[in-house]
Structure formats: structure tokens, C-alpha cells
């Protein structure tokens, strides 16, 4: 596919995404295919009920999904990681089987959700890794709860900053598209009207344009994601991630550097961005490039992600 991935993010910010995630039907549909040794559960934390999937033994490793996905994003890496760690894949506030409250979608508060989940599960600290919106929450977790952070891994996205304000509305010359969904998902009410019952169109467009290998997210996977995103409450809740970006940017201005070991795993299109950005955000930073992948590196290159995470977490 002919996309200039290396330059895509020069138009403003990392590809993040976060719109809309679904309901109990989606959670139950994918739960039928839980990897061996994993179980699905719920926890009431910070005023919201979070859905999570857990399995394995060892140090706790919390995985946070991104858009347009659910816990199912990590299905390819969970069994291998569970051989070494207690793997906990938590669906964020507004995502999949988790609650979709009216408020609380700034990444600082969502990080508090994860902090309380970890404590409720009996751990004082954990390794935390996130992709896309999950990466934003992982960053906020590490900077706001340093004593609870053993390590943090950001995959292809960093925390919101003022670079988001410089994303152009029109597609720059030489780019295949602009990041139109950033603004679209901030529109009040309209996305619910346009997308309810039709979210598969957006799922297909997103994966078709941001994968190197479209088969890495197959028809069944796309159906699971679309089902999770297909009703108005899910769309409203996921859009709230975008509507909180102004608060996230304001919070970010108050943050110091992450003290815990920080790993950045980047697709080729975001490697230069990560190499420049992450050393300014942490004191112990390592950045690695995952080759032959688009934005959805966990699904396109699961073996490389497992290898990098295992080597880093130890």
C-alpha cells in the first residue's frame, strides 16, 4: 500500500485514535475465545466498573488497548507473555465491557482507574504497557503514580500535547489523508447519529489505511471490534476521550519526567517522532523500531512486540 508512513505524523501528532467502544455484547462475543488460562472479570474502581481479562503467573503486566479496539487487540501476545507474567488486559473506561459514565475521560483520571484496579487485584505496583489511547493512559499512570510503576511501555503514541493543535484540516500535498477523525470525534452528537449501526465502515477504513498487512486484522477481528463500537452510548463514551484532550494537554504541562524505566515501541512511521519526543519525557528511556508494520503493531508484529516487552520488563 502506498502510504508515506514516515511523514504522516509530521502534520501534527502521533496517530492516536480513540473514538468509540462498545457494550456487553462485544465483551461476550470475544470472551468465547479467551486464550487458555485466561478469565474475564470485572472490578468497580474510581466510580466505574472496568472489564479485564487476566491469566498467567509472575510479576503483573497490565496491557491497555487503543482505538478502534478492545482487549481483543492483545489476543496474539497474551499466551506468550503469560508464560512469564501475570497478564492483565484492562478495557479502559468507555471501552468494550467497561462502564461508559458521563464524565472522567481525561487521561489522568483514567490512569487513576488503572491504579485502583491494580491495588484491588492485590498489587502495590505493576509494569504497564499501552497502545494508542492506552499509551496515553499508561504515560499518565507512570507520571502520576510513580511508586506503583515498575516500568512503562508506550506503543506508537505519546501523551497529548499542543502538537495536536497544529494538525491541518485539509490533507497536505503528498499525504494520503489527514487525521480527520481527531476533529470528527469531538463533534457533539453527530458521530452517534452517523455511525450507530454502521461502525464497520469506519473499522474497515481505519485498518485498511493504517495496516501494512490488512490480513493481520481479519474479518472476524473486525466484526468483533465493530460490534463493540456500534451503539450510541459506546460512540459517545469513546468520543469523550477526544473531548478531554484539552484537559490532557493542560495536565501535561504540569508533569515532570517519568522516573520509571520507559520503553517506546514505534512503527516505522512514528520511530523518528518517538526518538525525538520520549527522551524529553523520561529519565531512563529506550526507543525501539518495530519493522514491517503500520500503526497496529501489536497485531501485525506480535512476536516482535513479545520479544521487546520481555527483554525490557525482564
C-alpha positions in Angstrom: 0.0 0.0 0.0 1.3 3.4 -1.0 1.4 5.5 2.2 4.3 7.7 3.2 4.2 6.5 6.8 7.4 8.2 7.9 5.9 11.6 7.2 2.4 11.0 8.3 2.9 12.4 11.8 4.8 15.4 10.6 1.4 17.0 10.2 0.9 17.4 13.9 0.9 14.5 16.3 1.2 10.7 16.7 -1.6 8.6 15.3 -3.7 8.0 18.2 -7.4 7.5 17.9 -9.9 6.9 20.3 -13.4 7.0 19.5 -15.9 4.6 20.4 -16.2 1.4 22.1 -18.9 -0.9 23.0 -21.1 -2.9 25.1 -21.6 -6.2 26.8 -22.4 -7.9 23.6 -18.9 -7.3 22.3 -17.4 -8.5 25.5 -19.3 -11.7 25.5 -18.7 -12.3 21.8 -14.9 -12.2 22.2 -14.9 -13.8 25.6 -15.9 -17.1 23.9 -12.3 -17.2 22.5 -10.4 -16.4 25.6 -6.9 -17.8 25.5 -6.3 -20.9 27.6 -5.7 -20.0 31.2 -7.3 -16.5 31.0 -10.5 -15.4 32.6 -12.8 -12.5 32.2 -13.8 -10.4 35.2 -15.0 -7.0 36.4 -13.8 -4.6 39.1 -15.5 -1.4 40.5 -12.8 1.3 40.6 -12.9 5.1 40.8 -16.7 5.1 40.3 -16.7 2.9 37.2 -16.8 -0.8 36.6 -13.9 -2.0 34.4 -13.8 -5.2 32.4 -10.5 -7.0 32.3 -9.0 -10.3 31.2 -6.3 -11.9 33.2 -4.0 -15.0 33.1 -0.5 -16.3 33.7 1.8 -16.1 36.7 4.6 -13.8 37.7 5.0 -10.0 38.0 1.9 -8.1 37.0 1.9 -6.7 33.4 -1.0 -4.5 32.6 -1.9 -4.0 29.0 -4.1 -1.2 27.8 -5.8 -1.2 24.4 -6.3 1.5 21.9 -8.8 2.5 19.1 -10.7 1.1 17.4 -10.1 -2.0 19.6 -10.9 -3.8 22.9 -8.9 -6.3 24.9 -9.0 -8.4 21.8 -6.1 -6.3 20.4 -3.7 -8.3 22.6 -5.1 -11.8 21.8 -1.9 -12.7 19.8 0.6 -11.8 22.5 -1.3 -12.8 25.7 -0.4 -16.5 25.7 3.4 -15.9 25.2 3.5 -13.1 27.8 1.5 -15.2 30.3 4.4 -17.7 30.3 6.4 -15.1 32.2 4.0 -12.6 33.7 0.6 -12.2 35.3 -1.0 -10.5 32.3 -4.0 -8.2 32.9 -5.6 -6.7 29.9 -7.9 -3.9 31.1 -10.5 -2.3 28.9 -10.5 1.4 29.6 -13.4 3.5 30.9 -15.7 3.7 27.9 -14.3 0.7 26.1 -15.8 -2.8 25.4 -17.4 -4.3 28.5 -16.3 -1.4 30.8 -18.7 1.2 32.0 -19.4 4.3 30.0 -20.1 7.0 32.5 -20.9 10.6 31.7 -17.5 12.0 32.8 -14.0 11.2 33.8 -12.3 10.6 30.4 -9.2 12.8 30.9 -6.2 10.5 30.9 -5.2 11.5 34.5 -8.5 10.1 35.8 -8.4 7.1 33.5 -4.9 6.4 34.9 -6.5 6.5 38.4 -8.9 3.8 37.2 -6.0 1.6 36.4 -4.1 2.4 39.6 -7.2 1.4 41.7 -7.6 -1.8 39.6 -4.0 -2.8 40.3 -4.4 -2.2 44.0 -7.8 -4.0 44.1 -6.1 -7.0 42.5 -3.6 -7.1 45.4 -0.5 -5.5 43.8 1.3 -2.4 45.1 3.0 -1.9 41.7 2.9 -3.2 38.1 4.5 -3.0 34.7 2.2 -1.0 32.4 2.1 -1.0 28.6 -0.4 0.7 26.3 -1.0 1.2 22.7 -2.7 4.3 21.2 -5.2 5.8 23.7 -4.0 3.1 26.1 -0.5 4.5 25.7 -1.7 7.9 26.8 -3.2 6.4 29.9 0.0 4.4 30.5 2.0 7.6 30.3 -0.3 9.4 32.8 -0.2 6.4 35.1 3.6 6.4 35.2 3.9 10.2 35.9 1.0 10.4 38.4 1.7 7.1 40.2 5.4 6.7 40.2 5.5 4.4 43.2 3.1 2.0 41.5 5.1 1.9 38.2 7.7 -0.8 37.8 8.1 0.1 34.1 6.1 1.7 31.4 5.9 0.9 27.7 4.3 3.3 25.2 3.4 1.8 21.8 3.3 4.3 18.8 1.6 7.1 20.7 2.7 9.5 23.5 0.7 11.8 25.8 -1.3 14.6 24.2 0.5 17.9 23.8 0.0 21.2 21.9 1.1 19.5 18.7 -2.5 18.3 18.3 -3.5 21.9 17.7 -1.3 22.0 14.6 -3.0 19.2 12.7 -4.2 20.6 9.4 -7.8 20.4 8.4 -7.0 19.6 4.8 -4.7 16.8 3.5 -1.2 18.2 2.9 0.4 17.5 -0.5 2.0 14.1 -0.6 -0.1 12.6 2.2 -2.8 10.0 1.6 -5.2 11.5 4.1 -5.3 13.8 7.1 -6.2 12.8 10.7 -9.8 13.8 10.2 -11.1 11.6 13.0 -9.4 13.7 15.7 -11.8 16.6 15.0 -14.8 14.4 14.0 -14.8 12.6 17.3 -15.0 15.9 19.1 -18.2 16.9 17.4 -21.1 16.9 19.8 -23.8 14.3 18.9 -23.2 13.9 15.2 -20.9 10.8 15.3 -23.6 8.9 17.2 -26.2 9.7 14.6 -23.9 8.8 11.6 -22.1 5.8 13.0 -24.6 3.8 15.1 -25.2 0.6 13.3 -22.6 1.4 10.7 -19.4 1.3 12.6 -17.9 -1.5 10.5 -17.3 1.1 7.7 -15.1 3.1 10.0 -13.4 -0.1 11.3 -12.6 -1.2 7.8 -11.3 2.2 6.7 -9.1 2.5 9.7 -7.4 -0.9 9.4 -7.2 -0.7 5.6 -5.3 2.6 5.8 -3.2 2.0 8.9 -2.0 -1.6 8.4 0.8 -2.8 6.2 -0.7 -6.2 6.1 -4.5 -6.0 6.0 -4.9 -9.7 6.8 -3.3 -9.1 10.3 -6.8 -7.9 11.4 -9.1 -10.3 9.6 -12.8 -10.3 9.0 -13.7 -11.9 12.4 -11.5 -9.4 14.3 -13.1 -6.5 12.5 -16.6 -7.9 13.3 -15.7 -8.1 17.0 -14.4 -4.5 17.0 -17.4 -3.2 15.0 -19.8 -4.9 17.4 -18.1 -3.2 20.3 -18.5 0.2 18.8 -21.9 0.1 17.1 -24.3 1.7 19.5 -24.7 5.4 20.5 -23.6 5.1 24.1 -20.3 3.5 23.1 -19.7 6.2 20.5 -20.5 8.9 23.0 -18.2 7.4 25.6 -15.3 6.9 23.2 -15.6 10.3 21.8 -15.2 11.6 25.3 -11.5 10.5 25.1 -11.1 13.1 22.3 -13.1 15.8 24.1 -10.8 15.5 27.0 -7.6 16.3 25.0 -7.6 20.0 26.1 -7.6 18.9 29.7 -4.9 16.3 29.0 -2.7 19.0 27.4 -3.2 21.3 30.4 -2.3 18.4 32.7 0.7 17.5 30.7 2.2 21.0 31.2 2.4 20.3 34.9 4.2 16.9 34.6 7.8 16.2 35.2 9.7 13.4 33.7 8.8 9.7 34.2 11.1 8.2 36.7 10.4 4.5 35.9 12.2 2.8 33.0 10.4 3.9 29.8 10.3 1.9 26.6 8.9 3.3 23.3 7.9 0.8 20.6 7.3 2.5 17.4 6.2 1.7 13.9 8.5 3.0 11.1 6.1 5.9 10.6 6.5 7.0 14.3 10.0 6.0 15.1 11.6 9.4 14.4 8.8 11.1 16.4 9.4 8.8 19.3 13.2 9.1 19.2 12.8 12.9 19.5 9.9 13.0 21.9 10.4 10.3 24.5 13.9 11.3 25.8 12.3 14.6 26.8 9.7 12.8 28.8 11.7 10.3 30.9 15.0 9.9 32.7 15.6 6.2 31.6 14.3 5.9 28.1 14.8 3.3 25.4 13.2 3.5 21.9 12.9 0.6 19.5 11.5 0.4 16.0 9.2 -2.5 15.1 9.7 -3.1 11.4 7.2 -4.1 8.7 4.1 -2.7 10.5 1.7 0.1 10.4 0.2 1.7 13.5 -1.3 -1.5 14.8 2.0 -3.1 15.6 0.6 -5.5 18.3 -1.5 -7.3 15.7 0.9 -7.0 12.7 4.1 -8.0 14.6 3.1 -9.8 17.8 6.3 -11.8 18.0 8.5 -8.7 17.9 6.3 -7.0 20.5 6.5 -10.0 22.8 10.3 -10.1 22.4 10.8 -6.4 23.0 8.5 -6.3 26.0 10.0 -9.4 27.6 13.5 -8.2 27.2 12.6 -4.8 28.7 10.4 -6.0 31.6 12.8 -8.8 32.3 
